[in-house]
Amino acid sequence: MGLTSHKVLALAILVAVLAMTATVWLWPRLARTSWQSVLGRIGALLVTQLTVLCALALVANNYFAFYSSWSDLLGTGNQGPVIVQNKAEAGGDGHKSQASGVQLLGKEAVQGGGAVSRDPKQVGQIDAVRIPGPASGLSTDGYVYLPPQYFDPEHAHSRFPAAIVMTGFPGDAKNLITRLNYPGAALALMQSGKMQPTVLVLMRPSPAMPTDTECEDIPGGPQSETYFAKDVPKVIGTSYRVIADPHAWGVVGDSTGGYCALKLTMRNPGAFLTGVSLSGYYKAAEDATTGDLFKGSQQRRNEADLVWRLKNLPKPAVSVMVAGTEEGDGSYKQQTAAFVAAVQAPMTVATATLPSGGHNFKTWGRLLSPALEFLSQHLVAPTA
């Protein structure tokens, strides 16, 4: 049974209930002063607490989709590079599958935006894909949302702007469909004329799970920045009709994904000229999940600090939005104020602010529409 299976969750809850019941039933027998009774009470409490914690952990994981499988949780899955050996051929859905492109794993239904049809011409299409990295040697699974216009015969030869959309760490890319519903939000905005047709590439912020790479090229380790800035646009461009121009590419993300969105845009203007951060931070995290990102180099650490970059390096000619809350999200307000104050021409920054809200999906969902509208306003229009 899979980690996110309802059967596993139901079994964990049942075991926790049985453990609690057994502890209550046995407690009178363990209420003696002998060492065996003391050990029995300690054991009963430990078993009960452990089973309850496991059940709660599974509930939290099923809701937030931190880990999608046992191998994902244990870090035993195959995270190596993927070589797709299918010959190039035009697919019936209007895009190509090539040896140098994505590997199609399946499809997901589009929800929201008034979606009552499964016709791609009406609601678009979500492809579940594996995206290899020829330059970095990395790969990861994700999703590609193709807008309805992609399947319109009038746009059969059109190319579209695109954006990489990132979760926080260690969230699963499926969070972007099930929790934030980027495809549904984008569809609604396109239907109302507030967003131009855009291809969305939905991903995790680390292609080297379970390590949190902070979108950094780690010396002697995973080259995550190379993967996102070079491999992903190239591979997506090989497989789908997207515009190969930094004016047509952006990055948006929440939390760790928000930091990555700003970082990738500021450090790679030759790949992306627009970035949007939802409750993102401005300095690379360094903890047990990241390991030693910089291998002792203070210069590399400084260059991963976005405020330091703005104060000490030439400003890139990019446009970014930082979105978050005035209260309820730790030091976000103070950190964002320092970042905004450091931005100077030719770089531009916009802000979107809620009065209050935590570091969670509810907050990011409320910020999604202005984020996508800003992104769309700065991407070039589809080309014939």
C-alpha positions as CSV (number, residue, x, y, z in Angstrom):
1,M,0.0,0.0,0.0
2,G,1.3,3.4,-0.9
3,L,2.3,6.1,1.6
4,T,-0.7,8.3,0.6
5,S,-3.2,5.4,0.4
6,H,-6.4,5.8,2.4
7,K,-6.0,2.2,3.5
8,V,-2.6,3.1,5.1
9,L,-4.1,6.1,6.9
10,A,-7.2,4.1,8.1
11,L,-4.9,1.3,9.4
12,A,-2.7,3.8,11.2
13,I,-5.7,5.4,12.9
14,L,-7.1,2.0,13.8
15,V,-3.8,0.9,15.4
16,A,-3.6,4.2,17.3
17,V,-7.2,3.7,18.6
18,L,-6.4,0.1,19.6
19,A,-3.2,1.1,21.4
20,M,-5.1,3.8,23.4
21,T,-7.8,1.3,24.2
22,A,-5.3,-1.4,25.3
23,T,-3.5,1.1,27.5
24,V,-6.7,2.2,29.3
25,W,-7.7,-1.5,29.8
26,L,-4.3,-2.6,31.0
27,W,-3.6,0.4,33.2
28,P,-5.1,-1.0,36.4
29,R,-3.0,-4.1,36.1
30,L,0.1,-2.0,35.6
31,A,-0.6,0.2,38.6
32,R,1.7,-1.7,40.9
33,T,5.1,-0.7,42.3
34,S,7.1,-3.5,40.9
35,W,9.8,-2.7,38.2
36,Q,7.9,-4.9,35.7
37,S,4.8,-2.7,36.2
38,V,6.8,0.5,35.8
39,L,8.4,-0.7,32.6
40,G,4.9,-1.8,31.4
41,R,3.5,1.7,32.0
42,I,6.4,3.3,30.2
43,G,6.0,0.9,27.2
44,A,2.3,1.4,27.0
45,L,2.7,5.2,27.0
46,L,5.4,5.0,24.3
47,V,3.5,2.7,22.1
48,T,0.3,4.9,22.4
49,Q,2.2,8.1,21.7
50,L,4.1,6.6,18.8
51,T,1.0,5.2,17.1
52,V,-0.9,8.5,17.5
53,L,2.1,10.5,16.1
54,C,2.3,8.2,13.1
55,A,-1.4,8.6,12.4
56,L,-1.1,12.4,12.7
57,A,2.0,12.5,10.5
58,L,0.1,10.5,7.8
59,V,-2.8,12.9,8.0
60,A,-0.5,15.9,7.6
61,N,1.4,14.3,4.7
62,N,-1.8,13.4,2.9
63,Y,-3.0,17.0,3.2
64,F,0.2,18.8,2.4
65,A,1.7,16.0,0.1
66,F,5.2,16.4,1.5
67,Y,6.1,12.9,0.3
68,S,4.3,11.0,-2.4
69,S,5.6,7.5,-1.8
70,W,7.7,5.3,0.6
71,S,10.7,5.6,-1.6
72,D,10.2,9.4,-1.7
73,L,10.1,9.5,2.1
74,L,13.1,7.2,2.6
75,G,15.1,8.7,-0.2
76,T,15.5,5.3,-1.9
77,G,13.8,6.2,-5.2
78,N,15.7,6.5,-8.5
79,Q,16.7,10.2,-8.7
80,G,19.3,9.7,-11.4
81,P,19.1,11.1,-14.9
82,V,16.5,9.8,-17.2
83,I,17.2,9.0,-20.9
84,V,14.1,8.9,-23.1
85,Q,14.7,6.9,-26.2
86,N,11.5,7.3,-28.1
87,K,11.8,8.5,-31.6
88,A,10.4,12.0,-32.4
89,E,6.8,11.7,-33.4
90,A,3.9,14.1,-33.4
91,G,1.4,13.3,-30.7
92,G,-2.3,13.3,-31.2
93,D,-2.6,16.1,-28.6
94,G,-0.5,18.5,-30.6
95,H,2.9,18.2,-29.1
96,K,5.9,16.0,-29.6
97,S,7.7,13.3,-27.5
98,Q,11.4,13.2,-28.4
99,A,14.5,11.5,-27.2
100,S,15.8,14.8,-25.9
101,G,12.4,15.8,-24.5
102,V,10.1,15.0,-21.6
103,Q,8.8,11.5,-20.8
104,L,5.0,11.5,-20.7
105,L,3.8,9.6,-17.6
106,G,0.1,10.3,-17.7
107,K,-2.5,13.0,-17.5
108,E,-4.5,14.8,-14.8
109,A,-7.9,16.4,-15.0
110,V,-8.3,20.1,-15.0
111,Q,-10.4,21.4,-12.2
112,G,-11.8,24.9,-11.7
113,G,-12.2,27.8,-14.0
114,G,-15.7,26.5,-14.8
115,A,-14.2,23.3,-16.1
116,V,-17.1,21.0,-16.9
117,S,-15.5,19.4,-19.9
118,R,-12.5,17.2,-20.4
119,D,-12.0,18.6,-23.9
120,P,-8.5,20.1,-24.1
121,K,-9.9,22.8,-26.5
122,Q,-12.1,23.9,-23.7
123,V,-10.1,23.6,-20.5
124,G,-6.6,22.7,-21.6
125,Q,-4.6,19.6,-20.5
126,I,-2.3,18.6,-17.7
127,D,0.5,16.2,-18.7
128,A,2.3,14.3,-15.9
129,V,5.9,14.2,-17.1
130,R,9.5,13.4,-16.2
131,I,11.9,16.1,-17.2
132,P,15.5,15.0,-17.8
133,G,18.5,17.3,-17.5
134,P,21.1,16.8,-20.2
135,A,23.4,19.5,-18.8
136,S,23.0,18.8,-15.1
137,G,22.5,15.1,-15.2
138,L,19.4,15.5,-12.9
139,S,15.8,14.7,-13.5
140,T,12.5,15.1,-11.7
141,D,8.8,14.5,-12.2
142,G,6.3,17.3,-12.6
143,Y,3.3,18.5,-14.6
144,V,2.8,20.6,-17.7
145,Y,-0.4,22.6,-18.1
146,L,-1.2,23.4,-21.7
147,P,-3.9,26.1,-22.1
148,P,-7.0,25.6,-24.3
149,Q,-5.5,27.8,-27.1
150,Y,-2.7,25.3,-27.5
151,F,-5.2,22.9,-29.0
152,D,-7.1,25.5,-31.1
153,P,-6.6,24.7,-34.8
154,E,-6.1,28.5,-35.4
155,H,-3.1,28.3,-33.1
156,A,-1.8,25.0,-34.5
157,H,1.6,26.6,-35.2
158,S,1.7,29.2,-32.4
159,R,4.3,29.2,-29.7
160,F,3.4,30.2,-26.2
161,P,5.1,31.9,-23.2
162,A,5.9,29.6,-20.3
163,A,6.5,29.7,-16.6
164,I,8.1,27.3,-14.2
165,V,6.0,27.0,-11.0
166,M,7.6,25.7,-7.9
167,T,6.3,24.4,-4.6
168,G,7.9,24.9,-1.2
169,F,10.3,22.2,0.1
170,P,9.7,19.3,0.5
171,G,6.3,19.6,-1.0
172,D,5.2,17.4,-4.0
173,A,4.6,19.1,-7.4
174,K,1.1,17.7,-7.2
175,N,0.4,20.3,-4.4
176,L,0.3,22.9,-7.2
177,I,-2.7,21.1,-8.7
178,T,-4.5,19.7,-5.6
179,R,-3.8,22.5,-3.1
180,L,-3.2,25.6,-5.1
181,N,-4.7,24.6,-8.4
182,Y,-2.6,26.7,-10.7
183,P,-4.2,25.2,-13.9
184,G,-7.7,26.1,-12.7
185,A,-6.7,29.6,-11.6
186,A,-4.9,30.2,-14.9
187,L,-7.9,28.9,-16.8
188,A,-10.2,31.3,-15.0
189,L,-8.0,34.3,-15.6
190,M,-7.6,33.4,-19.3
191,Q,-11.3,33.1,-19.7
192,S,-11.8,36.5,-18.1
193,G,-9.1,38.1,-20.3
194,K,-6.7,38.8,-17.4
195,M,-4.0,36.4,-18.4
196,Q,-2.7,35.4,-21.8
197,P,-2.4,31.7,-22.8
198,T,0.7,30.4,-21.0
199,V,2.2,27.0,-20.6
200,L,2.9,26.2,-16.9
201,V,5.6,23.8,-15.8
202,L,4.8,22.6,-12.3
203,M,7.7,21.3,-10.3
204,R,9.4,20.8,-6.9
205,P,12.3,23.2,-6.0
206,S,14.8,20.4,-5.7
207,P,15.6,17.8,-8.5
208,A,17.8,16.0,-6.0
209,M,15.4,14.8,-3.3
210,P,15.6,14.3,-0.4
211,T,18.2,17.1,-0.3
212,D,17.0,20.7,-0.3
213,T,19.4,22.2,-2.9
214,E,18.0,25.8,-2.7
215,C,18.3,26.0,-6.5
216,E,22.0,26.1,-6.1
217,D,24.8,24.6,-8.1
218,I,26.6,22.8,-5.3
219,P,30.3,22.3,-5.7
220,G,30.8,18.6,-6.3
221,G,27.1,18.0,-5.9
222,P,23.8,18.5,-7.6
223,Q,23.7,21.3,-10.2
224,S,20.2,22.5,-9.5
225,E,20.5,26.0,-10.8
226,T,21.8,24.6,-14.1
227,Y,18.9,22.2,-14.2
228,F,16.2,24.9,-13.8
229,A,17.9,27.6,-15.8
230,K,19.2,25.6,-18.7
231,D,17.8,22.1,-18.8
232,V,14.1,22.7,-18.1
233,P,13.6,25.5,-20.7
234,K,15.5,23.5,-23.3
235,V,13.7,20.2,-22.7
236,I,10.3,21.8,-22.5
237,G,11.1,23.7,-25.7
238,T,12.0,20.5,-27.4
239,S,8.7,18.8,-26.4
240,Y,6.2,21.6,-26.5
241,R,5.5,24.7,-28.6
242,V,6.9,27.4,-26.3
243,I,8.8,30.5,-27.2
244,A,12.6,30.2,-26.8
245,D,13.2,33.7,-25.4
246,P,13.8,34.9,-21.9
247,H,11.1,37.6,-22.4
248,A,8.7,34.7,-22.7
249,W,9.8,32.7,-19.6
250,G,9.1,33.4,-15.9
251,V,9.4,31.6,-12.6
252,V,6.8,31.7,-9.7
253,G,6.8,29.8,-6.4
254,D,5.9,29.7,-2.8
255,S,8.2,29.5,0.2
256,T,11.4,27.8,-1.0
257,G,9.9,28.0,-4.5
258,G,9.5,31.7,-4.0
259,Y,13.2,32.1,-3.0
260,C,14.1,30.0,-6.1
261,A,11.9,32.1,-8.4
262,L,13.7,35.4,-7.3
263,K,17.1,33.8,-7.3
264,L,16.8,32.1,-10.7
265,T,15.5,35.3,-12.3
266,M,18.1,37.6,-10.7
267,R,21.0,35.3,-11.5
268,N,19.9,34.1,-14.9
269,P,18.4,37.0,-16.9
270,G,19.4,35.2,-20.0
271,A,16.8,32.5,-19.2
272,F,14.1,34.3,-17.2
273,L,13.2,38.0,-17.0
274,T,10.2,37.7,-14.7
275,G,9.9,36.2,-11.2
276,V,7.2,36.0,-8.6
277,S,7.7,35.0,-5.0
278,L,4.8,34.0,-2.7
279,S,6.0,34.2,1.0
280,G,9.5,33.5,-0.2
281,Y,12.7,34.3,1.7
282,Y,15.8,36.0,0.5
283,K,18.7,34.0,1.8
284,A,19.5,30.4,1.2
285,A,18.5,28.1,4.1
286,E,21.3,26.1,5.7
287,D,20.1,23.2,7.8
288,A,20.0,19.4,8.0
289,T,18.0,19.2,4.8
290,T,20.4,21.3,2.7
291,G,23.8,20.0,4.0
292,D,26.8,22.1,3.1
293,L,25.6,24.0,0.1
294,F,28.6,26.3,-0.3
295,K,31.5,24.0,0.7
296,G,32.9,26.6,3.0
297,S,32.9,29.5,0.5
298,Q,31.6,32.7,2.0
299,Q,31.5,34.3,-1.5
300,R,29.1,31.7,-2.7
301,R,27.0,32.1,0.4
302,N,26.9,35.9,-0.1
303,E,25.9,35.4,-3.8
304,A,23.0,33.3,-2.7
305,D,21.8,36.1,-0.4
306,L,19.5,38.2,-2.6
307,V,19.8,41.4,-0.6
308,W,23.6,41.1,-0.6
309,R,23.5,40.8,-4.3
310,L,21.4,43.9,-4.7
311,K,23.8,45.9,-2.5
312,N,27.0,44.6,-4.0
313,L,26.5,43.4,-7.6
314,P,25.1,45.1,-10.7
315,K,21.3,45.0,-10.7
316,P,19.8,42.7,-13.4
317,A,17.2,44.2,-15.9
318,V,14.4,41.9,-14.6
319,S,10.9,42.4,-13.1
320,V,9.8,40.7,-9.9
321,M,6.9,40.6,-7.6
322,V,7.1,39.8,-3.9
323,A,3.7,38.7,-2.3
324,G,2.9,38.0,1.3
325,T,1.3,39.2,4.5
326,E,1.7,42.1,6.9
327,E,1.2,39.9,9.9
328,G,1.3,36.2,10.7
329,D,4.3,35.0,8.7
330,G,7.3,35.5,11.0
331,S,9.8,38.1,9.8
332,Y,8.5,38.1,6.2
333,K,7.5,41.8,6.4
334,Q,10.8,43.0,7.6
335,Q,12.9,40.9,5.2
336,T,10.7,42.0,2.3
337,A,11.0,45.6,3.2
338,A,14.8,45.3,3.1
339,F,14.7,43.5,-0.3
340,V,12.4,46.1,-1.8
341,A,14.5,49.0,-0.5
342,A,17.6,47.5,-2.1
343,V,16.0,47.2,-5.6
344,Q,17.2,49.9,-8.1
345,A,16.9,50.4,-11.8
346,P,17.1,48.6,-14.2
347,M,15.5,46.0,-12.0
348,T,11.8,46.6,-11.0
349,V,9.8,45.2,-8.1
350,A,6.1,45.1,-7.3
351,T,4.4,44.0,-4.1
352,A,1.1,42.2,-3.3
353,T,0.2,42.3,0.4
354,L,-2.5,40.7,2.5
355,P,-3.3,42.2,6.0
356,S,-2.7,38.9,7.7
357,G,-2.1,35.2,7.0
358,G,0.2,32.4,7.8
359,H,2.8,30.5,5.8
360,N,0.3,28.2,4.2
361,F,-1.7,27.2,1.1
362,K,-4.6,29.4,2.2
363,T,-2.5,32.5,2.0
364,W,-0.8,31.6,-1.3
365,G,-4.2,30.8,-2.8
366,R,-5.4,34.3,-2.1
367,L,-2.2,35.7,-3.7
368,L,-2.4,33.5,-6.8
369,S,-4.5,35.7,-9.1
370,P,-2.4,38.9,-8.7
371,A,0.8,36.7,-9.1
372,L,-0.4,35.2,-12.3
373,E,-1.7,38.5,-13.7
374,F,1.7,40.1,-13.0
375,L,3.5,37.2,-14.6
376,S,1.3,37.4,-17.7
377,Q,1.7,41.2,-18.0
378,H,5.5,40.7,-18.3
379,L,5.6,37.8,-20.7
380,V,5.5,38.3,-24.4
381,A,2.4,37.2,-26.2
382,P,2.0,33.9,-28.1
383,T,3.6,34.0,-31.6
384,A,2.3,32.6,-34.8
